[in-house]
């Protein structure tokens, strides 16, 4: 291996250094992320995508096989990562980081869940690995810039593979050299395109990132070697930025602070694309404040920030999955029901006659200002104007993103989301037990064996 101080080597050193740990007082933040990620994973397993994937995979009787919580069946670590990852993201209810326009937690969480059944890891060490993995994921995205997303890549998938490799390298106790190789292997395993948004493949991307990142760390530990400069020069950054970035930016540090802590991740209030959340919030506010419904509705106009419509690729959704990426459905669904939750994205909800009639009357436009990216889009206002046939007109602007630090999910909000998700995924679990596990999970840092704690959710 070359001795030059490359970005790959610096990231590797950060990943495996025991000093690269969360501040003790921040571990409760990380515990909330574990609970949120686990909840959406349990809720998503029975969706058609994970169910189809499970039919394609063969259960394993191998000693290293990993148990999946919803059935008790065991699968190879690679296949278990695919199942966990797809289930965690299929509802599009997992958290977001607008710093890199990605879903940072579930690729890393899915791989660590699998790894924690093979390697004993404490709750505190699990949280530190989660923080390291998401940090590498997000800062790599910042290094590459928005051009990566603009080219059509699904950043959660591509960045996620690198972040997972870093987190797994830490748990497996890899050396800096081995972790460098793991990152090089991960760089050549990154994949995922945005044209698959609104289909089963989008959530499969998360499973692929979890599986590929874990494999990269295992391969490196076994002696598979890659390039120490795999990220720079004509490497990963250059290729995935369309040639715009060839070096890690000076001043872009890892863990100073951890993005998980500052500015924090946006934990979703609604189970759909994050660029729909301000639209939903504005519509729900107008409905509540003025007693509105779809009755007499004529049309709606939504003004988005420049670049804000990029992921909303299904103006007329055909089913619940595509509706998660439909700005018009965000307005019509919220106006029809007065709430947006998991049931809002059932196929039957999207196919309602009143919804189908109204959805074509919603127009999304972007601001004429210069293009905004990442956190600029996240902090930009979204305006919804509702017009009625009798001439009434109502307008609302939302600036603070629901679930962000400016409008966060409280512990009470998160507990409600947890309860809704866990009872959906594991309907046989006693309601009191569901609440007890949430309270215990807030102290996840004190858990002696993370794998055993997580197995409490297995149905044998």
N, C-alpha and C positions, 0 to 999 in steps of 0.2 A: 504494500500500500504506500502511496506517496505520503510524504511528511508535510506537504503544504497544508496550511490552515484553511481548509475549504468550508463552505457553508454546511456541507453535509457532515463534516467532522464536528463543527461547532454545535450543530443541532444534536448530534449524537451525544456529545459531552454533556449538554444540557439535559438530555433525556435520562441518562443513567446516573447522573450525579446525585447522591443522596441529599445534597444541599438544595436541589431543585424541587422543593416541596412547598405545598401551600402554607401560608401563615396559619398557625393553629386556630386563630379566631375566624378564619375563612372556611374552615372545613364544614361548618353548618350550611354555608352557601352550596358547597359541593354536595352535601347530603341531600339537599332539596333537588338538585339536578339528578341524582341517582333515583330518587323517588319519582320524579316526573318521567324520566326515561323508562323506568321499570313499568310504570302505570300504562304508558302508551303502548309499550311492547305487549303487555298482557291483553290490552283491549284490541290490538290489531291482529292477533293470531288467527281468528276465525274468518277474516276477510277472504274473498275468493283468491287473491294472489298468493298469500302464504299457504292456503289450503292446497292450491294447485302445485306449488313448489314442494310441499310435504309429500304429495303423491309421487313426485318425480324422484325423491330421495329414498335411499334404502336404509332402514334402521340398522344399527350396528350392535353387535354383542362384544366388541372389543373392550378391553379394560380401560382404554382411554376415551371411550365414548361418553358423550355429554347428554344429560337428561334435559329435555325441553319441558317447561313447567305445565303446559296445557294438556299434555297427554301422558307424561311419564316415559314416553319412548326415548330411546337413546340413539344418537347420531354421531358420526365422526366430527371432530372439532371443526373442520372446514364446513361441513354441511350444517352443523349447529349454528355457526356464524351466519350462514346464508339465511336460515330460518329466523333467528333472532333479529338480524338486521332488517329483513323485509318486513317482519311484523312490527318493528319499532317505528317504521316510517310510513307504512301503508295508509294510515289515517291522516298523515301530515299534521300531527298534533304535537310533534316533538319540538324542542327549542331551536332558536335561531340566533345567529350572530351576524348582524349587518356589517360588521367590519370586513367580512369576506363573502357576504351573501351566501351563507351556508347553514347547514344544520350540524352544529359541532359535536353534540354529545352522543347521539345514538350510534354512529359507527364505532366510536371508542368504547362506549358502554357495552355494546353487543359483544365485542371481542373480549373485553375484560370479564364479562359474565361467564363466557365459555372458559377462559383461562383460569378463572378462580375455582372452577371445578377440577382443575388438573394440578394447580400449584397453590399451596396454602398461602393466602395473602390476607393481611388484616384489613379491617375497614379503613383505617387511616392510610395504609399503603395503597389500597384500591382508589381512594379519593385522590391521592397524590398522582397516581398513574393516569387517572382520568383528567386531572388538571394539566399534566404534561402533554398528554396526547391531544387534547383540545387546543392547547397553546400552540403546539407545532402546526396543527391543522390551520388555525386561524392566521397565525403570523406568516405561514407560507403563502396563504391567499393574499395577504396584504403585500408581500414581497412581489408577487406576480402581477397584481393589479387587476382592475375590472375587465381588462381586455380578454382575459381567460373566459370569464362568464359570457362576455359579449360574443365571443367566437362560437358559442354554442355548447360549451362544456358544462356538465352538472358539477359544480364546485364541491358539493358534499361528497361526491363519489371520488373525484380526483384528489382533492386535498385530504379526504378522509383516509385514504390508503396510507398516506405518509404519517398522519397523526396516529393511526392505529399501530403502525410499525414502531413508532417511538414509545407509545404506552406499553406495548408488549415487551419491547426490549428492556424496559425498566423492570417489569415484573419478573421477567426471566433472568435478570441479573447479568445481562450481556455487558461485555467490556465496551469501551469507546470504539475500538476497531470493529468489533462485531456489530455494534449498533450502526456504525457508518455503512457497513455492508447491507444491513437490514433496510436502511433508508434508500440505498442505491437500488436494491431489489424492488422496493415499494415504488420507486420512481418509474420503473419499467412495468409496473402492474396497474397503474392508475388508468381509469376509464370511466366514461359515462357522458351521455349527450342529452341536452335539454329537450330535444324533440320527443323524448319519451315521457315528458311531464304529462300528467293526466292519464297515465297507463300504469299497469302493474310493474313495468320495468323500472320506473323511477324509484320505487321502494326497494326493488331488487338491487339497485346500485349500492344501497347502504350495506346490504348483506355481502355483496362482492367486495366492498371496501374493507369490511371487518374480516372477511376470510383472507383476502390478499395480504392485508397488513399483518395478521397473525402468522400466516405462512412465511412472509418475508423475515420476521423475527426468528422463527423456527429454523428456516433455511440458513440464516446467518450463523446461528448458534451451532449448526451442524457443519459449518465450514464453507458454505457457498459464498463466494466473494463477488463484489461489484466495484464500480469506480468510485474513488473517494471524492471526485468532482462531478458526480452524477447530476447535481442540481444546477451548476453554473456553467459558464461558457456556452457551448452549443447543447447543453443538457436540458433538464426538465423545465426550468424556468423559461428558457428561450423557446422551447418547442410549444409549451402550453400557453405562452403569452403571444403567440404569433410573431415571435422575433423581437418583441418590444423590450423584454427584460432578460439580461444575461448574468447579472450579479445580484447577490443579496444586498438590499439597500443598506447603506451606512446608517447607523442609528436605530435600526429596527431590532430591538432586543427581545429576548425571550424571558418571560416571567417577571418583567419589571414594569408594571405589575402583570399578574396573570389576567388575561382577558376575561376569564371566568368570574373574576372578582370586580374588576374595573375595566370597562364599563358594565360588565356582567352580560349574561345571555338574556335574550327575550324569550320568556316562557309563554307559550301560546294559550290564549284564552279561548280560541276557536280552532276547530280541527280542519284547517285548510291553509292554503298558501298565505304566507305572512303579508303579502302585498294586498290582500283582501281585508285585513283586520281593521284598518281605519275606515274603509268603506262600510263594513258591518257596523262598527261602533257608531259612526255618524248616522246611519239609517236607523239603528235601534234607538238612539237618542231622539231623533225626530219623531219616530213612531210613539215613543213614550210621552214626550213633551206635548205633542199635538193630537194624540189619540188617532193616529193614522192607521191605515191598512191598505190592501190592494183595491178596495172598493173605490171606484172613481179615479183610480190611477191612470194617468195619461202617458207620462214619460219621465225619465230621470237623466240627469247629466252628472258625470263624475269627472272631476279635474284631478289628475294624478301628477306627481312630479315627473320631470323628464327622465325617462328610463324606467318608470314605475310599472309600466304595462308589460315589460319584457316577459315575465313568467306567466302572464294571464293569457294563455294561448287558446282558450276554449270559450269564446264569447257566447256560443250557443251549445251548452254542454249536452251530451247524449246520455250521461248516467252520473251516478254519484261521484265516481272517481274523477271524471273530467270537470265536474262542477267545483271541485276543490281548486281549480285554476280558472275560474270564470268570474270576472268582475261584475257582469250583469246579474249573475245568480246571487252574488253577495248582497246586492240591493233587494232583489225580488224575494229571495228566501227570508231575509230578515224582516222585510215589510209584511210578508204573508204571515209569519209565525210569531214574531215578537221575541224570538230567541234564535240562536244558532248553536247547535250542539251536534253530537254524533249522529243523531237521527236526521238532522238536516241534510245529510249526504247519503242517505239511503236512496237507492234508485227510485223507489216509489215517491219520495219527496220531490225529486227533480222532475219526475214525469207528470206531476199534477197539472190539470188543464189550465188552471188560473196562472200557474207559474209559467207554463209554456207560452201563453198568450202575452204575458207582460215582459218576458225576458228580452224580446227583440226591441223593446222600447227604451232600453238603457244604453246610453252612449258614453264611452270612456274616451277622454282626450288627455293628452299630456301637456304640461306647461311648455310654453315657448322658450323658457329660459335655457341656459346651457345645460347639457346633459349632466345628470347627477348620478353618483355611483355609491354603492355600499352604505356607510353610515349616513351620508348626505341624503340618500333616498329615505332611509329610516327616520330621519329627523325632519323631513319635509312635510308640509301640510297636504291633506287630502280633503277636497270639498265635495259634498253630495248635495245636489239640488233635486227636489221632488216636485213635480208639476201635476196638478189634477185637472180633470176635464172642466170643472166649474171655475177655473182661473186661479185657484189657490196655489201658492208657491212657497216652498220651505227650503231653507238652506242651512247646512251645518258644516263646519270645518273642524277637523281633528288634526292636531299636531303631535301630541304624545302618542307613541305607539303602544297599543294595549299589550301588557306583559313586559314592557321595558322598565328601566329604572325610573322613568318619569310617570309610569302608570303600572306599577308592579302587581303581580299576583301575591296577595297576602298568604300567610300560612292557612288561613281559612279558605281562601280561593283554591289553593293547591290541594287542600284536604278534600274539597268538593270534587275537584277534577280526579284525584286519586280514587275516591269512592266510586265515581261514575265509571272510570276505566276498569278498575279491578273487578267490580261486580259484573261488568259486561264480559270480561275475559274469563273470570272464574266464578260463575254464578252460584256455585255450590258453597262458596266460602261464607262463613258466618259474618254478618255485618259488624258485630262487635270486634271480631278478629281483624277485619279489614282496618278498622279505626286504630286498633292497638298496634298493628304493624306500621301504620303511618307514623304514629308517635314514636315508636322505637326507631324507625328509619331516620328521623331527624337527628338521632345520636349515632349515626352509622359509623362515625370515626372511632367510637369505642368498641365496635364489634371485633371480636378476636379472630373470627374466620368468616370472611365475606362470602365465600362460596357456600358454606353451610347456612348462613343467614338467608341468602337468596333462594336456596332450595326449599325454604318454607312455603314457597308458592307453587311447588310441584304437586300435581295430582297423580297419585300412584294407581 
